[in-house]
Amino acid sequence: MSKLYVFGIGGTGTRVLKSLVMLLASGLKAETDKIVPMVIDTDVNNGDLEYFRHIVGKYRDIHEKLYNNVPTNLYPDSFFRTEVEMPKELNISGTDIGTLANMIGYNQLNASDLTSTKGLIDLLFTEASREMNLEKGFLGVPSVGSIVLKQVVESRGFKEFTQEFKPGDRIFIISSIFGGTGAAGFPLLLNVFRDPKSGINNSEYIKDSIIGGISILPYFEVDSDKFRNGESAIDSNTFTSKTKAALAYYEKYLASNLNALFYTGDYRRSQYENFDGGENQKNEANFIEFASALSILEFIQHENEAKEASELSSPIKYFEFGISEDTTEINLTHLGKTSDNLLEQFIKFKYLSLYITNYLNDALDDSRLTWRKELQVPANFKSNQLVKDLREFCGKYYYRWLYQLGSDRHGRKFVPFNMNVSGSVGNNGTPIELNLSRESLFNVVNGIPALDNSNFFRKDAIDFDKTFTQKVDDITQNKELQSFEMKLIALLQEGSNAIYSERFKN
């Protein structure tokens, strides 16, 4: 059983992991048995991190109810199929550290007759850097982060990771290149992994493993007035210069230690509020994070028969990602032919989620439905925890993620679907409700309308329950589907496949 350990460093790393979970929920296949999110952030109260914990928890609840004791070769492309562990948090509380000066005992260096050391610290770090409060991260200063993050390899979570690591497992590192935590954490982790004298557990396996990473270039800006007024330490005007410096360092010192390297970024920047961190940092989902999550799945497929770096056809490979048209509003048609599987799974899951949130309750109340009777749906099944979990995941997390991808804050919106919503769409945890009619089901996918066979004599409709009834005999006769929950999701899966084939493959 192989695992992919995905290190998400800082706030951007966590948000990319969130998009990865959404892709896996949609049924995109990951060529690995299990994905283990590894989160590194000194801002332990980060709002994005707390939100991510809830999303993974709900995903796991659904996965375990559906696939417990189900062979991995059964329905490999099904929704929620890939196992995802709860994030292992290798977080160092910035609140506990206080400042860099506190951490290194700066004020005691004179008394310890280490004046030369103190002089070196003064040369390398300004007073502002030494005294910067680390409660909310490194605030765009990677030189400070490189010192503090060395404690990560001493953490309990990191030691558990190294103890669990087996031959054939892979590592992927997500980091932004224009901030503090990500820019500092990427080279530090990579050097530890490749160092044969690092002293970490299973170092012989880890140093020879296949390691990939993505460096995310600037894709958003924050309010500069807060920086000028002294209300925030983040100045997005420095993002480009920091990126250039980091790229030069990466080219010289990092590339030789990687087997696959991805870059993403966008000159059409999103505009976010300027929060140093903490619970208020809940940035809206962004297309660059979505594209970065796709790179993780690409990395898993990269020469997936290879078990260690020496078995790869080339030591390192660089990957590109682009859209077919430079436009401020993109949809699935702009992702090119390489996205065929993504397009198919995305559309299927979108229709499934619409059924779950808008129609399933009524169907479970209708004892006349043929598929309901054939499947022997228990009475009051709509109060079953699986149904509640599916409805919550789609309404509270998936719809909100889709809606945020098309936010007006973004310089480049990603709007794969028509999101006609009502109610609150902020990060307040309430489910999003979609205003939906039978007629609007034909125009759910932006840029790709569903086939409508209406004519002068007949009004066509996408009838979920009719489609499920046509598929229910195949489900009830499948002896491999032992649990009722698995039969239900298999029916919804096969029904979604049929709707896609009938309406979009023409």
C-alpha positions as CSV (number, residue, x, y, z in Angstrom):
1,M,0.0,0.0,0.0
2,S,1.6,3.3,-1.1
3,K,1.0,6.7,0.4
4,L,1.5,10.2,-0.8
5,Y,2.5,12.6,1.9
6,V,1.5,16.1,0.8
7,F,3.2,18.9,2.8
8,G,1.1,22.1,2.7
9,I,3.2,25.0,4.0
10,G,1.5,28.1,5.2
11,G,-1.9,29.5,4.3
12,T,-1.5,28.9,0.6
13,G,-0.5,25.3,1.2
14,T,-3.7,24.7,3.2
15,R,-5.9,26.2,0.6
16,V,-4.4,24.1,-2.2
17,L,-5.0,21.0,0.0
18,K,-8.7,22.1,0.2
19,S,-9.0,22.2,-3.5
20,L,-7.3,18.8,-3.7
21,V,-10.0,17.3,-1.4
22,M,-12.7,18.8,-3.7
23,L,-11.1,17.2,-6.7
24,L,-11.0,13.8,-4.9
25,A,-14.6,14.2,-3.8
26,S,-15.5,14.7,-7.5
27,G,-14.1,11.2,-8.3
28,L,-10.8,12.2,-9.9
29,K,-8.5,9.3,-9.6
30,A,-5.4,9.4,-7.5
31,E,-2.9,6.6,-8.3
32,T,-2.1,6.0,-4.7
33,D,-3.8,4.1,-1.8
34,K,-3.9,7.0,0.6
35,I,-3.1,10.7,0.8
36,V,-1.7,12.1,4.0
37,P,-2.0,15.9,4.3
38,M,1.0,17.4,6.3
39,V,0.3,21.0,7.4
40,I,3.0,23.3,8.6
41,D,2.0,26.7,9.9
42,T,3.0,28.7,13.0
43,D,-0.3,30.5,12.8
44,V,-2.2,27.7,14.5
45,N,-5.4,29.8,14.7
46,N,-5.5,30.5,11.0
47,G,-9.1,30.5,9.8
48,D,-8.2,28.7,6.5
49,L,-6.7,25.8,8.6
50,E,-9.7,25.4,10.8
51,Y,-12.0,25.4,7.8
52,F,-9.8,22.7,6.2
53,R,-10.0,20.5,9.2
54,H,-13.8,20.5,8.9
55,I,-13.7,19.7,5.2
56,V,-11.4,16.7,5.6
57,G,-13.4,15.4,8.6
58,K,-16.6,15.4,6.6
59,Y,-14.9,13.9,3.6
60,R,-13.5,11.1,5.8
61,D,-17.0,10.5,7.3
62,I,-18.4,9.9,3.9
63,H,-15.5,7.8,2.6
64,E,-15.6,5.5,5.6
65,K,-19.3,4.9,5.4
66,L,-19.1,4.1,1.7
67,Y,-15.9,2.1,1.3
68,N,-15.2,0.4,4.6
69,N,-14.1,-3.1,3.7
70,V,-14.7,-2.5,0.0
71,P,-11.9,-3.8,-2.3
72,T,-9.9,-0.9,-3.7
73,N,-10.5,-2.2,-7.3
74,L,-14.2,-1.7,-7.0
75,Y,-15.5,1.6,-8.4
76,P,-12.0,3.2,-8.6
77,D,-13.4,6.3,-10.2
78,S,-16.3,6.8,-7.8
79,F,-17.0,9.9,-5.7
80,F,-15.0,10.2,-2.4
81,R,-13.0,7.1,-3.4
82,T,-9.5,8.0,-2.4
83,E,-8.7,7.7,1.3
84,V,-7.5,10.9,2.9
85,E,-6.2,11.0,6.4
86,M,-6.9,13.8,8.8
87,P,-4.2,16.4,8.5
88,K,-1.1,15.8,10.5
89,E,-0.3,19.3,11.9
90,L,3.5,20.0,12.3
91,N,2.6,23.4,13.6
92,I,4.9,25.4,15.9
93,S,2.9,27.9,17.9
94,G,4.2,31.3,17.2
95,T,2.5,32.4,20.4
96,D,4.7,30.1,22.4
97,I,7.8,31.3,20.6
98,G,7.0,34.9,20.9
99,T,9.9,36.5,18.8
100,L,13.0,35.3,17.1
101,A,15.0,37.1,19.8
102,N,13.2,35.1,22.5
103,M,13.8,31.8,20.6
104,I,17.6,32.2,20.2
105,G,18.2,33.9,23.5
106,Y,19.4,37.1,21.8
107,N,19.4,39.2,25.0
108,Q,21.6,36.7,26.8
109,L,24.3,36.5,24.2
110,N,26.3,39.4,25.8
111,A,26.2,37.8,29.2
112,S,27.2,34.4,27.7
113,D,30.4,36.0,26.2
114,L,29.0,35.4,22.7
115,T,29.3,38.9,21.5
116,S,30.6,37.8,18.1
117,T,27.5,35.6,17.7
118,K,25.3,38.6,18.6
119,G,27.1,40.6,16.0
120,L,26.4,38.0,13.4
121,I,22.7,38.0,14.3
122,D,22.7,41.8,14.1
123,L,24.2,41.6,10.6
124,L,21.7,39.0,9.4
125,F,18.5,40.2,11.0
126,T,17.2,43.7,11.5
127,E,15.8,44.7,14.8
128,A,12.3,44.6,13.3
129,S,12.8,41.0,12.2
130,R,14.3,40.0,15.6
131,E,11.4,41.5,17.5
132,M,8.6,40.5,15.1
133,N,5.7,38.7,16.9
134,L,5.5,35.3,15.3
135,E,1.9,34.6,16.6
136,K,0.6,34.9,13.0
137,G,3.5,33.4,11.1
138,F,6.5,34.9,9.5
139,L,4.6,37.7,7.7
140,G,6.5,37.5,4.5
141,V,10.0,37.3,6.0
142,P,11.5,33.9,5.0
143,S,14.9,34.6,6.7
144,V,13.1,34.4,10.1
145,G,11.1,31.4,9.0
146,S,14.2,29.4,8.0
147,I,15.5,29.6,11.6
148,V,12.2,28.8,13.4
149,L,11.0,26.1,11.0
150,K,14.1,23.9,11.9
151,Q,12.0,23.0,15.0
152,V,9.5,21.2,12.6
153,V,11.9,18.2,12.2
154,E,11.9,17.8,16.0
155,S,8.2,17.7,16.3
156,R,6.2,14.6,17.3
157,G,4.2,14.7,14.0
158,F,7.3,14.8,11.8
159,K,8.9,11.9,13.7
160,E,5.6,9.9,13.3
161,F,5.8,10.6,9.5
162,T,9.3,9.4,9.2
163,Q,8.5,6.2,11.2
164,E,5.6,5.4,9.0
165,F,7.4,6.1,5.7
166,K,7.8,3.0,3.5
167,P,9.6,2.2,0.2
168,G,7.3,3.3,-2.6
169,D,5.8,6.2,-0.8
170,R,6.1,9.6,-2.3
171,I,6.4,13.2,-1.0
172,F,4.9,16.4,-2.5
173,I,5.6,19.9,-1.1
174,I,3.2,22.9,-1.7
175,S,4.6,26.4,-0.9
176,S,4.1,29.9,-2.0
177,I,7.4,31.5,-3.1
178,F,6.5,35.1,-2.3
179,G,5.7,34.9,1.4
180,G,7.5,33.8,4.6
181,T,6.5,30.4,5.8
182,G,6.3,28.7,2.3
183,A,9.5,30.3,0.9
184,A,11.4,29.2,4.0
185,G,9.9,25.8,4.5
186,F,10.4,24.3,1.0
187,P,14.2,24.3,0.9
188,L,14.4,23.3,4.6
189,L,12.2,20.2,4.1
190,L,13.9,19.2,0.9
191,N,17.4,19.4,2.3
192,V,16.4,17.3,5.3
193,F,14.7,14.7,3.1
194,R,17.8,14.3,0.8
195,D,20.5,14.5,3.5
196,P,21.8,10.9,4.2
197,K,23.1,12.2,7.5
198,S,19.9,13.9,8.7
199,G,19.4,11.3,11.4
200,I,15.6,11.0,10.7
201,N,13.9,7.7,10.9
202,N,13.9,5.7,7.6
203,S,16.2,8.2,6.1
204,E,17.4,5.5,3.6
205,Y,13.9,5.3,2.2
206,I,13.1,9.0,2.3
207,K,16.4,10.2,0.7
208,D,15.8,7.8,-2.3
209,S,12.1,8.5,-2.6
210,I,10.4,10.4,-5.5
211,I,9.8,13.9,-4.3
212,G,7.9,16.6,-6.2
213,G,6.9,20.1,-5.4
214,I,5.1,23.2,-6.6
215,S,6.2,26.8,-6.1
216,I,3.3,29.2,-6.3
217,L,4.2,32.6,-7.7
218,P,2.2,35.7,-6.7
219,Y,-1.4,35.4,-7.6
220,F,-3.0,37.9,-5.1
221,E,-2.5,41.3,-3.6
222,V,-3.6,42.8,-0.3
223,D,-4.6,46.2,0.8
224,S,-1.4,48.4,0.9
225,D,-3.0,51.1,3.0
226,K,-2.9,48.8,6.1
227,F,0.8,48.3,5.6
228,R,1.5,52.0,5.1
229,N,-0.6,52.8,8.2
230,G,1.3,50.3,10.3
231,E,-1.8,48.0,10.7
232,S,-0.2,45.1,8.9
233,A,3.3,43.7,8.3
234,I,2.3,42.4,4.8
235,D,3.3,44.5,1.8
236,S,2.3,42.9,-1.5
237,N,4.5,45.4,-3.4
238,T,7.5,43.3,-2.3
239,F,6.0,40.0,-3.6
240,T,7.7,40.2,-7.0
241,S,11.2,41.1,-5.7
242,K,10.9,38.2,-3.1
243,T,9.9,35.8,-5.9
244,K,12.9,36.7,-8.1
245,A,15.3,36.2,-5.1
246,A,13.7,32.9,-4.2
247,L,13.7,31.6,-7.8
248,A,17.4,32.3,-8.1
249,Y,18.1,30.4,-4.9
250,Y,15.8,27.5,-5.9
251,E,17.5,27.2,-9.3
252,K,21.0,27.0,-7.7
253,Y,20.3,24.9,-4.7
254,L,17.0,23.1,-4.9
255,A,16.4,21.7,-8.4
256,S,18.9,18.9,-8.1
257,N,17.0,17.5,-5.1
258,L,13.6,17.4,-6.8
259,N,12.2,14.8,-9.3
260,A,9.2,16.9,-10.5
261,L,8.8,20.7,-10.2
262,F,5.6,22.7,-11.0
263,Y,5.2,26.4,-11.1
264,T,1.8,28.3,-11.1
265,G,1.0,32.0,-10.8
266,D,-1.0,34.7,-12.5
267,Y,-0.4,38.3,-13.4
268,R,-4.2,38.9,-13.1
269,R,-4.1,39.2,-9.3
270,S,-6.9,38.6,-6.8
271,Q,-7.6,41.3,-4.2
272,Y,-7.8,40.2,-0.6
273,E,-8.1,41.9,2.7
274,N,-4.9,42.5,4.5
275,F,-4.9,40.2,7.6
276,D,-1.6,39.2,9.2
277,G,-3.3,35.9,10.0
278,G,-5.4,34.5,12.8
279,E,-9.0,33.4,12.6
280,N,-9.9,36.3,10.2
281,Q,-7.7,34.9,7.4
282,K,-10.2,33.0,5.3
283,N,-9.2,33.8,1.8
284,E,-11.6,32.8,-1.0
285,A,-10.8,29.8,-3.1
286,N,-8.8,30.7,-6.2
287,F,-8.2,29.2,-9.6
288,I,-4.4,29.1,-9.0
289,E,-5.0,26.9,-5.9
290,F,-7.3,24.7,-8.1
291,A,-4.6,24.4,-10.8
292,S,-2.0,23.7,-8.1
293,A,-4.1,20.9,-6.7
294,L,-4.3,19.4,-10.2
295,S,-0.5,19.3,-10.2
296,I,-0.5,16.9,-7.2
297,L,-2.6,14.4,-9.2
298,E,-0.3,14.8,-12.1
299,F,2.7,14.1,-9.9
300,I,1.1,10.9,-8.6
301,Q,0.7,9.7,-12.2
302,H,4.2,10.7,-13.2
303,E,5.9,7.4,-14.0
304,N,3.8,5.8,-11.3
305,E,5.4,2.4,-11.8
306,A,8.6,3.8,-10.4
307,K,9.1,3.2,-6.7
308,E,12.2,5.3,-6.0
309,A,14.0,8.2,-7.7
310,S,16.6,6.0,-9.3
311,E,13.9,4.2,-11.4
312,L,12.7,7.4,-13.1
313,S,13.6,7.9,-16.8
314,S,15.1,11.4,-15.9
315,P,16.2,12.8,-12.5
316,I,13.9,15.9,-12.7
317,K,11.0,17.0,-14.9
318,Y,9.4,20.4,-15.1
319,F,5.7,20.7,-15.8
320,E,3.7,23.5,-17.4
321,F,0.0,24.3,-17.0
322,G,-1.9,26.8,-19.2
323,I,-5.3,27.8,-20.3
324,S,-6.4,28.0,-23.9
325,E,-7.4,31.7,-23.8
326,D,-6.3,34.6,-21.8
327,T,-9.6,35.8,-20.4
328,T,-10.8,37.1,-17.1
329,E,-13.6,34.5,-16.8
330,I,-12.7,30.9,-17.6
331,N,-14.7,27.7,-17.5
332,L,-14.0,24.0,-18.2
333,T,-13.7,24.6,-22.0
334,H,-10.6,26.7,-21.4
335,L,-8.6,23.9,-19.8
336,G,-7.8,22.1,-23.0
337,K,-7.9,18.4,-24.1
338,T,-5.8,17.3,-21.2
339,S,-8.7,18.0,-19.0
340,D,-11.1,15.5,-20.5
341,N,-11.3,13.3,-17.4
342,L,-11.5,16.4,-15.1
343,L,-14.4,17.7,-17.2
344,E,-16.3,14.4,-17.1
345,Q,-15.9,13.8,-13.4
346,F,-16.6,17.5,-12.5
347,I,-19.8,17.4,-14.5
348,K,-20.9,14.1,-13.0
349,F,-20.3,15.3,-9.5
350,K,-22.0,18.6,-10.1
351,Y,-25.2,16.8,-11.2
352,L,-24.9,14.4,-8.3
353,S,-24.6,17.2,-5.8
354,L,-27.6,19.0,-7.3
355,Y,-29.7,15.8,-6.8
356,I,-28.5,15.4,-3.3
357,T,-29.2,18.9,-2.1
358,N,-32.4,19.7,-4.1
359,Y,-34.2,16.4,-4.9
360,L,-33.0,13.5,-2.7
361,N,-35.1,14.3,0.3
362,D,-38.3,14.3,-1.8
363,A,-37.3,11.1,-3.5
364,L,-36.7,9.3,-0.1
365,D,-40.2,10.3,0.9
366,D,-41.8,9.0,-2.2
367,S,-42.6,5.3,-1.7
368,R,-43.9,5.0,-5.3
369,L,-40.4,5.5,-6.8
370,T,-39.3,2.2,-8.5
371,W,-35.7,2.6,-7.7
372,R,-36.5,3.3,-4.0
373,K,-38.6,0.1,-3.8
374,E,-36.1,-2.0,-5.7
375,L,-33.2,-0.8,-3.5
376,Q,-35.4,-1.4,-0.4
377,V,-34.6,2.0,1.0
378,P,-35.3,1.9,4.8
379,A,-38.0,4.0,6.2
380,N,-36.9,7.5,7.3
381,F,-33.6,7.0,5.5
382,K,-33.3,10.7,4.8
383,S,-32.3,11.1,8.5
384,N,-29.5,8.6,8.0
385,Q,-26.1,10.0,8.8
386,L,-24.7,9.3,5.4
387,V,-27.4,11.3,3.7
388,K,-26.8,14.2,6.2
389,D,-23.1,14.1,5.6
390,L,-23.5,14.1,1.8
391,R,-25.9,17.0,2.0
392,E,-23.6,18.9,4.3
393,F,-20.5,18.4,2.3
394,C,-22.2,19.5,-1.0
395,G,-24.1,22.4,0.5
396,K,-21.7,23.8,3.1
397,Y,-18.3,23.1,1.5
398,Y,-18.5,22.2,-2.2
399,Y,-20.9,24.8,-3.3
400,R,-19.1,27.5,-1.3
401,W,-15.8,26.5,-2.8
402,L,-17.3,26.7,-6.4
403,Y,-18.9,30.0,-5.6
404,Q,-15.7,31.5,-4.3
405,L,-13.7,30.4,-7.4
406,G,-15.9,32.9,-9.3
407,S,-15.6,35.7,-6.8
408,D,-15.4,39.3,-8.0
409,R,-12.2,39.7,-5.9
410,H,-10.4,37.6,-8.5
411,G,-8.6,39.1,-11.4
412,R,-9.3,35.7,-13.1
413,K,-12.5,34.0,-12.2
414,F,-13.1,30.3,-12.6
415,V,-16.8,29.7,-13.2
416,P,-17.3,26.1,-14.4
417,F,-20.9,26.0,-13.4
418,N,-24.0,28.3,-13.1
419,M,-24.2,29.1,-9.4
420,N,-27.6,30.7,-8.9
421,V,-27.5,30.8,-5.1
422,S,-29.6,32.2,-2.3
423,G,-28.6,32.9,1.3
424,S,-25.2,33.7,2.7
425,V,-22.1,32.6,0.8
426,G,-19.5,33.8,3.3
427,N,-17.3,31.5,5.4
428,N,-19.9,31.4,8.2
429,G,-20.6,27.6,7.9
430,T,-24.2,27.7,6.8
431,P,-25.2,25.6,3.7
432,I,-25.6,27.4,0.4
433,E,-29.0,26.9,-1.3
434,L,-29.2,26.7,-5.1
435,N,-32.2,28.1,-6.9
436,L,-32.9,25.4,-9.4
437,S,-35.6,24.5,-11.8
438,R,-36.0,21.5,-14.1
439,E,-35.3,23.7,-17.1
440,S,-32.1,25.1,-15.6
441,L,-30.6,21.7,-15.4
442,F,-29.7,22.0,-19.1
443,N,-27.5,25.0,-18.5
444,V,-25.7,23.9,-15.3
445,V,-22.3,23.7,-17.1
446,N,-21.1,27.1,-18.4
447,G,-20.0,26.9,-22.0
448,I,-21.3,23.3,-22.5
449,P,-25.1,23.1,-22.5
450,A,-26.6,19.7,-22.0
451,L,-28.3,18.1,-25.0
452,D,-31.9,19.1,-25.0
453,N,-34.2,16.9,-27.1
454,S,-37.3,19.1,-26.8
455,N,-39.4,19.6,-29.9
456,F,-42.7,21.1,-30.9
457,F,-44.6,18.1,-29.5
458,R,-42.5,17.2,-26.5
459,K,-40.7,19.1,-23.7
460,D,-37.5,17.3,-22.7
461,A,-36.3,17.0,-19.1
462,I,-33.3,15.6,-17.2
463,D,-35.1,13.1,-15.0
464,F,-32.8,11.8,-12.3
465,D,-35.3,9.3,-10.8
466,K,-36.2,7.8,-14.2
467,T,-32.5,7.3,-14.9
468,F,-31.9,5.7,-11.5
469,T,-34.8,3.3,-12.1
470,Q,-33.2,2.2,-15.4
471,K,-30.0,1.4,-13.5
472,V,-31.3,-0.1,-10.3
473,D,-31.5,-3.8,-11.5
474,D,-27.7,-3.7,-12.3
475,I,-27.1,-2.5,-8.8
476,T,-29.3,-5.0,-6.9
477,Q,-27.8,-7.9,-8.9
478,N,-24.2,-6.9,-8.2
479,K,-23.0,-9.2,-5.4
480,E,-19.9,-7.1,-4.7
481,L,-22.1,-4.3,-3.3
482,Q,-22.9,-5.7,0.1
483,S,-23.8,-2.7,2.2
484,F,-26.9,-0.6,1.5
485,E,-24.9,2.6,1.6
486,M,-22.6,1.3,-1.1
487,K,-25.6,0.3,-3.3
488,L,-27.0,3.7,-2.9
489,I,-23.8,5.5,-3.9
490,A,-23.3,3.1,-6.8
491,L,-26.8,3.8,-8.1
492,L,-26.2,7.6,-7.9
493,Q,-22.8,7.0,-9.6
494,E,-24.2,5.0,-12.4
495,G,-27.1,7.4,-12.8
496,S,-24.7,10.3,-13.1
497,N,-22.6,8.3,-15.6
498,A,-25.8,7.8,-17.7
499,I,-26.8,11.4,-17.6
500,Y,-23.3,12.5,-18.7
501,S,-23.2,10.0,-21.5
502,E,-26.6,10.9,-22.8
503,R,-26.4,14.6,-22.4
504,F,-22.8,15.5,-23.0
505,K,-21.2,12.8,-25.2
506,N,-22.5,13.8,-28.6
